[in-house]
Amino acid sequence: MTSPREPGGTVNPPAVTIVFFGLGAVGSSLLICLAELAERDGVPVRFRVYTVDPAGARDALYHAETFMDRVELIGVAGFEPIFALAAPFDAQLAGATLLVNAAVPTFNGPIIELGLRVGAHTLDLASDMYDERTTRTLTFAQYDHDAALRERGVAALINMGISPGITNFLVGEHVHHLKAAGRKDLQIESIDLYLLEDIDADAVIFSWSPVVALDELSQHPLQLSRGRMVVHPPFTAARDYRFPHEVEPTRQYPLYQEELLSLHRSFPEIGSIGVYTGGSEVELIKALHQLNLLSKSTVDGQPGLTVEAVVRAVMPGMKKPRRIEDYLRSGVIRRTHFCAAAEIRVSESVRNERQTLIETVGLSYLRYRGLLDTPYAGATYISYPTAVGAAILAWHSLGHGWEVPGSLRGVLTGEDLAGLLSPARVYAVRRDLAAWDIDLFESVRDAASV
C-alpha cells in the first residue's frame, strides 16, 4: 500500500464496509471492481448486499468466486425495515463506509437519509428524471439533503457511472482548466454531449432494461439553448456525428438525461447544453415510435389496453448474465461500441479577432470480448463501463476523504469531483479507467474547419 503522505496514495482507513441495496447487472460489476481496487491498494474491505432476490444476486456474481469470502448476501422481503434501522439492521449498518443504491432511483432519498443516520457516504447511479418535482424544478431531489450532509460530514455521490459520471468528470476537469487559465475574454459558449450505444448481434439484445429504454427515448427531450430550456418532439432535431473508430457518422437524437441538469447546475454561465444519443438500440425504439407502437391509444375491443402496454408486455427482457456470456462466446454478439464525446465550444480574442475552438473530451469502450474469462463475464457492454466508472470515482473519492478528513461532504457529481480531487487523484482516475479498458481521448480544432 502506498504511503499516507504520497500524493494520490491511499491513507490507511478504518475497516471498510460497503453496503449494496440490490445487485443487478451494474451492481455486480460495481462490487467486483471495488473489490479489485481495494485488493490492489491493500485496503481490507467487506461487502454486505441486501437483496429481494438472493439467488439472482448470487448468479450475477457467478464468476467472482475469489471475492465471495468478502461478500455477505442477505435476503430481505423489502428495504423498509433497513431504512427504519430496525433490528438486526441497526447493528449490521454500524460503521458502514459507503451505501450503494444498485436498485432504482426511488431509493436515493431513503438511502441518503439512512447514510445521515449511520454516518456513511452514499452512491447512486441515476436520478428520477420524470417525477413531478424534478420536472418542475429541474433539480435533482438528492439536493434536498445537501445541507444535512454537509453538517454531518458525509457525501452523496450522485449520478455516478460512465455517463453521467465519467463524462461529467471529464467535462468538469476541462472546464476547470479553462477557468484556471485566467483569460478574461475566454467564453465557453456551449457543451454538446454525443453518446453511441451500438451492438451488432444475431439476436435482439438490450444492454439496458427495455422498459427504461422505452421511458427515456419516448420522452419529449429538453435542451438548454441560449439560456432557455427547449422541448423537442421525440426523435426530432437530429444531427449526424462521427465517433472515433466508426467508419460512418451516426444519427444522433436529443435525449433528456441527467448530464443536462447536472452540467447546467454546475456551470450556469454556459448558455447552451445538449445531450444526444444514437446507435442500434436507439434506432429500434425509433422504429417502434414511428410505427405508432408506443401509442397511448387503446386496442380495438379492449378499452383498458393501450398499444404501448401490449408492446411492453411482449418486449424481450434483460438477458441473464450467463446468457449474455454465451452470446458473446458463441459469436451471436459480433461487435459492440459504447462511446461518449463532449464537444466544448470555446471562443476568445486572438490577433484582434474572435476565434472559436471546439475542444473535445471523451471515452470509448470497444474491448467487450476481453470480459470473457474474467469475473465480469456476463456483463453487457453498457453495464460494464457504467459499473467501472462508478467504482473508480467512488474509490478515489473515498481515498480523498481519507487523505483530507472532512473534505468529502454534501451532494457531489462527477464534475464536482473533478474540481475537488487533487491533481494526483484526477490523474489516478484517468489511469484506472485505461487499466480497466476504458480509452480516453481529447482533441482541439478550429470551429471554422467543421
C-alpha positions in Angstrom: 0.0 0.0 0.0 1.3 3.5 -0.8 2.5 5.8 1.9 -0.2 8.1 3.5 2.0 11.1 2.5 2.3 10.2 -1.1 0.0 12.3 -3.3 -2.8 10.2 -4.6 -1.9 7.4 -2.3 -4.4 5.6 0.0 -4.3 6.6 3.7 -4.9 3.6 6.0 -8.7 3.8 6.6 -10.6 2.1 9.3 -12.3 -1.2 8.5 -14.2 -0.5 5.2 -17.7 -1.9 4.8 -19.6 -1.2 1.6 -23.3 -1.9 1.6 -25.3 -2.6 -1.5 -29.1 -2.3 -1.9 -29.9 -4.6 -4.8 -27.4 -6.2 -7.1 -28.2 -6.4 -10.8 -26.1 -6.2 -13.9 -24.4 -2.9 -12.9 -24.3 -3.6 -9.2 -22.5 -6.9 -9.5 -19.7 -5.4 -11.7 -19.5 -2.4 -9.5 -18.9 -4.7 -6.5 -16.2 -6.6 -8.4 -14.4 -3.5 -9.5 -14.4 -2.1 -5.9 -13.0 -5.4 -4.7 -10.3 -5.3 -7.3 -9.4 -1.7 -6.5 -9.3 -2.4 -2.8 -7.1 -5.5 -3.3 -4.7 -3.6 -5.5 -4.3 -0.8 -2.9 -4.1 -3.2 0.1 -7.3 -1.9 1.7 -9.3 -4.6 3.6 -13.0 -4.3 2.5 -16.1 -6.3 3.1 -19.4 -6.1 1.2 -22.9 -6.6 2.5 -25.7 -7.0 0.0 -29.4 -6.5 0.8 -31.5 -8.1 -1.9 -35.0 -9.3 -2.5 -33.5 -11.9 -4.9 -30.6 -13.6 -3.3 -30.5 -16.3 -6.0 -30.3 -13.7 -8.7 -27.6 -11.7 -6.9 -25.6 -14.9 -6.4 -26.0 -15.7 -10.1 -24.8 -12.2 -11.1 -21.6 -12.9 -9.2 -21.1 -16.4 -10.6 -17.6 -15.6 -11.9 -16.5 -13.8 -8.7 -15.5 -16.8 -6.6 -12.3 -15.2 -5.4 -14.3 -12.3 -3.8 -17.2 -14.2 -2.3 -15.5 -14.7 1.0 -15.8 -10.9 1.4 -19.5 -10.8 0.4 -22.4 -11.3 2.7 -25.7 -11.8 0.8 -28.8 -11.0 2.9 -32.2 -11.8 1.5 -35.0 -9.4 2.6 -38.6 -9.0 1.8 -38.2 -5.3 1.3 -35.8 -2.4 2.2 -38.2 -0.5 4.5 -37.1 -2.2 7.8 -33.5 -1.4 6.8 -34.3 2.2 6.1 -36.0 2.3 9.6 -32.9 0.9 11.2 -34.9 -1.9 12.8 -33.0 -4.8 14.4 -30.8 -6.5 13.3 -30.1 -4.0 10.6 -29.0 -1.3 13.0 -26.1 -3.4 14.2 -25.3 -4.6 10.7 -25.0 -1.0 9.4 -23.0 0.4 12.3 -19.6 1.6 11.0 -20.6 1.3 7.3 -18.4 3.4 5.0 -20.5 3.6 1.8 -24.1 2.8 1.0 -24.7 2.0 -2.7 -28.1 2.2 -4.4 -27.9 -0.5 -7.0 -31.7 -0.8 -7.2 -33.9 2.0 -8.5 -33.7 5.9 -8.2 -36.8 6.0 -5.9 -34.5 4.7 -3.2 -32.0 7.5 -3.5 -33.7 9.6 -0.8 -34.2 6.9 1.8 -30.6 5.7 1.4 -29.2 9.2 1.8 -31.3 9.6 5.0 -30.0 6.2 6.2 -26.5 7.4 5.5 -27.1 10.5 7.5 -28.2 8.4 10.5 -25.3 6.0 10.4 -22.6 8.4 9.2 -21.9 6.8 5.9 -21.4 8.2 2.4 -23.8 7.1 -0.3 -23.6 6.5 -4.0 -26.3 6.3 -6.7 -26.3 5.6 -10.4 -29.2 7.7 -11.7 -31.9 10.1 -10.7 -35.6 10.1 -11.2 -35.8 12.5 -14.1 -39.5 12.3 -14.7 -41.1 12.8 -11.3 -43.2 15.9 -10.8 -40.7 17.6 -8.5 -37.7 17.3 -10.9 -39.8 18.2 -13.9 -40.9 21.4 -12.1 -37.6 22.5 -10.5 -35.1 21.0 -13.0 -33.1 20.0 -9.8 -32.4 16.5 -8.6 -34.2 15.5 -5.4 -30.9 14.5 -3.7 -30.1 18.2 -3.3 -32.8 18.4 -0.6 -30.3 16.7 1.7 -27.2 18.8 0.8 -27.2 20.9 3.9 -27.8 18.0 6.2 -25.0 16.0 4.5 -22.5 18.9 4.9 -23.4 19.3 8.6 -23.0 15.5 9.2 -19.7 15.5 7.3 -20.7 12.8 4.7 -21.3 12.9 1.0 -23.9 11.7 -1.5 -22.1 10.8 -4.8 -25.0 11.1 -7.3 -25.4 10.0 -10.9 -22.2 8.1 -10.9 -21.3 5.7 -13.7 -20.0 6.2 -17.2 -22.5 8.8 -18.5 -23.3 10.7 -16.4 -20.4 10.2 -14.0 -17.2 9.9 -16.0 -18.4 12.0 -18.9 -19.3 14.8 -16.5 -16.0 14.3 -14.7 -14.1 14.8 -18.0 -16.2 17.8 -18.9 -15.7 19.3 -15.4 -12.0 18.7 -15.5 -11.7 20.5 -18.8 -13.9 23.4 -17.8 -12.0 23.9 -14.5 -8.8 24.0 -16.6 -10.2 26.6 -18.9 -11.3 28.8 -16.0 -8.0 28.4 -14.3 -6.3 29.8 -17.4 -7.4 33.3 -16.2 -8.2 34.5 -19.7 -10.8 37.3 -19.1 -12.2 37.3 -22.6 -12.5 33.5 -22.8 -16.1 32.3 -23.1 -17.5 28.7 -23.0 -20.4 29.0 -25.5 -21.8 25.5 -25.4 -21.4 21.9 -24.5 -22.8 19.1 -26.7 -22.5 15.5 -25.4 -22.9 12.7 -28.0 -23.5 9.1 -27.0 -23.1 5.9 -29.0 -24.7 2.7 -27.9 -24.2 0.2 -30.7 -24.4 -3.6 -30.9 -24.1 -5.9 -33.9 -25.7 -9.2 -33.0 -27.9 -12.0 -34.4 -30.4 -11.5 -31.6 -32.3 -8.6 -30.2 -30.2 -7.9 -27.1 -30.9 -4.9 -24.9 -28.0 -3.5 -22.9 -30.4 -1.8 -20.5 -33.9 -2.7 -19.3 -36.2 -2.4 -22.4 -38.7 -0.6 -20.1 -36.1 2.0 -19.2 -35.1 2.5 -22.8 -38.8 3.0 -23.8 -39.3 5.5 -21.0 -36.2 7.5 -21.8 -36.4 7.6 -25.6 -40.1 8.2 -25.9 -40.0 11.4 -23.7 -40.0 14.9 -25.1 -36.3 15.8 -24.6 -35.1 19.1 -23.2 -32.1 21.1 -24.3 -30.6 24.3 -23.0 -30.4 26.8 -25.8 -29.2 30.3 -25.2 -30.2 30.2 -21.6 -33.7 28.7 -22.2 -35.0 25.1 -21.9 -36.3 24.0 -25.3 -38.6 21.0 -25.7 -38.4 18.7 -28.8 -40.8 16.0 -30.0 -39.2 12.6 -29.8 -36.6 11.7 -32.5 -36.6 15.2 -34.0 -33.8 17.8 -34.2 -31.4 15.0 -35.2 -27.9 15.5 -36.4 -25.0 13.3 -37.6 -21.9 12.7 -35.5 -18.7 10.8 -36.4 -17.4 8.9 -33.4 -13.8 7.6 -33.2 -13.4 4.0 -34.5 -16.6 4.4 -36.6 -16.4 4.5 -40.4 -19.7 6.3 -40.9 -21.4 9.1 -39.0 -24.1 8.1 -36.5 -27.6 9.7 -36.4 -27.9 11.4 -33.1 -31.2 12.4 -31.4 -31.8 14.8 -28.4 -32.0 13.0 -25.1 -33.2 14.2 -21.8 -30.8 12.7 -19.3 -29.0 13.6 -16.0 -26.0 15.2 -17.7 -28.1 18.1 -18.9 -29.4 19.2 -15.5 -26.1 18.4 -13.7 -23.9 20.5 -16.0 -26.4 23.3 -16.1 -26.4 23.5 -12.3 -22.6 23.3 -12.1 -21.9 25.8 -14.9 -24.9 28.1 -15.1 -22.9 30.6 -17.1 -22.8 28.2 -20.1 -25.9 29.1 -22.2 -26.3 26.1 -24.4 -26.1 22.4 -23.3 -27.4 19.4 -25.3 -27.3 15.7 -24.9 -27.7 13.4 -28.0 -27.8 9.6 -28.4 -27.8 7.1 -31.2 -26.9 3.6 -32.3 -28.7 0.3 -32.9 -30.8 0.3 -29.7 -32.0 3.9 -30.3 -33.0 3.1 -33.9 -35.1 0.1 -32.7 -37.0 2.3 -30.3 -37.3 5.0 -33.0 -38.9 2.4 -35.4 -41.4 1.4 -32.7 -42.3 5.0 -32.2 -42.7 5.7 -36.0 -44.8 2.6 -36.4 -47.1 4.0 -33.7 -46.4 1.0 -31.5 -45.8 3.3 -28.5 -49.2 4.9 -28.8 -51.3 5.5 -25.7 -54.4 4.7 -27.9 -56.5 1.8 -26.8 -56.6 -1.5 -28.7 -59.9 -2.1 -30.6 -62.3 -4.0 -28.4 -60.0 -3.6 -25.3 -60.9 -0.2 -23.8 -58.4 -0.6 -20.9 -55.5 -1.8 -23.0 -53.2 0.5 -24.9 -51.0 -0.3 -27.8 -47.9 0.7 -25.8 -48.9 -1.7 -23.0 -49.1 -4.6 -25.5 -45.6 -3.8 -26.8 -44.2 -3.5 -23.3 -45.7 -6.9 -22.4 -44.1 -8.7 -25.4 -40.8 -6.8 -25.4 -37.9 -9.2 -24.5 -36.5 -8.6 -21.1 -32.9 -8.2 -20.0 -30.9 -11.4 -20.6 -29.4 -13.2 -17.6 -25.6 -12.9 -17.3 -25.0 -16.5 -18.3 -27.0 -16.0 -21.5 -25.1 -12.7 -22.3 -21.8 -14.6 -21.8 -22.9 -17.4 -24.1 -24.0 -14.9 -26.8 -20.5 -13.3 -26.7 -18.6 -16.6 -26.5 -20.6 -18.2 -29.4 -20.4 -15.2 -31.7 -24.1 -14.2 -31.6 -22.7 -10.8 -30.4 -20.2 -9.8 -33.1 -19.3 -6.2 -32.2 -20.2 -3.6 -29.6 -19.2 0.0 -29.1 -20.0 2.5 -26.3 -18.6 5.9 -26.9 -19.2 9.4 -25.4 -17.8 12.6 -26.8 -18.4 16.1 -25.3 -17.7 19.0 -27.6 -17.0 22.2 -25.7 -17.2 25.3 -27.9 -14.8 28.0 -26.6 -14.2 31.5 -28.0 -11.6 34.1 -27.2 -9.8 37.0 -28.9 -6.8 36.1 -31.0 -4.9 38.7 -33.0 -7.8 41.2 -32.7 -10.3 38.6 -34.0 -12.7 36.4 -32.2 -11.6 32.8 -32.7 -13.8 29.8 -31.8 -12.4 26.4 -31.0 -14.1 23.0 -30.4 -12.4 21.2 -27.6 -13.5 17.5 -27.4 -13.1 15.2 -24.4 -14.4 11.6 -24.5 -14.2 7.9 -23.8 -14.6 4.8 -25.8 -15.2 1.1 -24.8 -14.5 -1.3 -27.6 -12.9 -4.3 -26.0 -16.0 -6.1 -24.9 -14.8 -9.6 -25.8 -12.0 -9.1 -23.3 -14.5 -9.7 -20.5 -14.6 -13.4 -21.3 -12.7 -15.5 -18.7 -12.8 -12.6 -16.2 -15.1 -12.0 -13.2 -17.1 -9.6 -15.4 -18.1 -12.2 -18.0 -21.9 -11.8 -18.4 -21.9 -8.0 -18.1 -23.3 -6.1 -21.0 -21.2 -3.7 -23.0 -23.0 -0.8 -21.2 -23.3 -2.2 -17.7 -19.5 -2.9 -17.5 -18.3 0.6 -18.2 -21.1 2.1 -16.1 -20.0 -0.1 -13.1 -16.3 0.5 -13.6 -16.8 4.3 -14.0 -18.9 4.4 -10.8 -16.4 2.2 -8.9 -13.3 4.2 -9.9 -14.9 7.5 -9.0 -16.2 6.2 -5.7 -12.9 4.6 -4.7 -10.8 7.7 -5.4 -13.4 9.9 -3.6 -13.1 7.7 -0.5 -9.3 7.9 -0.9 -9.5 11.7 -1.0 -11.7 11.7 2.1 -9.2 9.5 4.0 -6.3 11.8 2.9 -8.2 15.0 3.7 -10.6 14.3 6.5 -13.8 16.3 6.3 -13.4 17.2 2.7 -16.0 14.8 1.3 -19.3 16.2 2.2 -22.6 17.3 0.6 -24.1 16.3 -2.8 -21.3 15.7 -5.3 -21.5 15.0 -9.0 -18.8 13.8 -11.5 -17.9 17.4 -12.4 -17.8 18.3 -8.7 -15.2 15.6 -8.1 -13.1 16.9 -11.0 -12.7 20.1 -9.0 -12.5 18.6 -5.6 -9.9 15.8 -6.0 -6.2 16.6 -6.1 -4.4 16.6 -9.4 -2.8 13.3 -8.4 -6.2 11.7 -7.8 -7.6 13.1 -11.0 -4.7 11.5 -12.9 -5.2 8.3 -11.0 -8.9 8.2 -12.1 -7.8 8.5 -15.7 -5.1 5.9 -15.3 -7.5 3.4 -13.7 -10.1 3.9 -16.5 -7.5 2.9 -19.0 -6.4 0.0 -16.9 -10.0 -1.3 -16.9 -10.2 -0.9 -20.8 -11.9 2.5 -21.0 -10.0 4.6 -23.5 -9.9 8.4 -23.2 -9.4 10.9 -26.0 -9.1 14.6 -26.4 -8.8 17.0 -29.4 -8.9 20.6 -30.3 -9.9 22.1 -33.6 -10.9 25.4 -35.1 -14.6 25.6 -35.4 -14.2 27.2 -38.9 -12.8 23.9 -40.1 -16.0 22.0 -39.3 
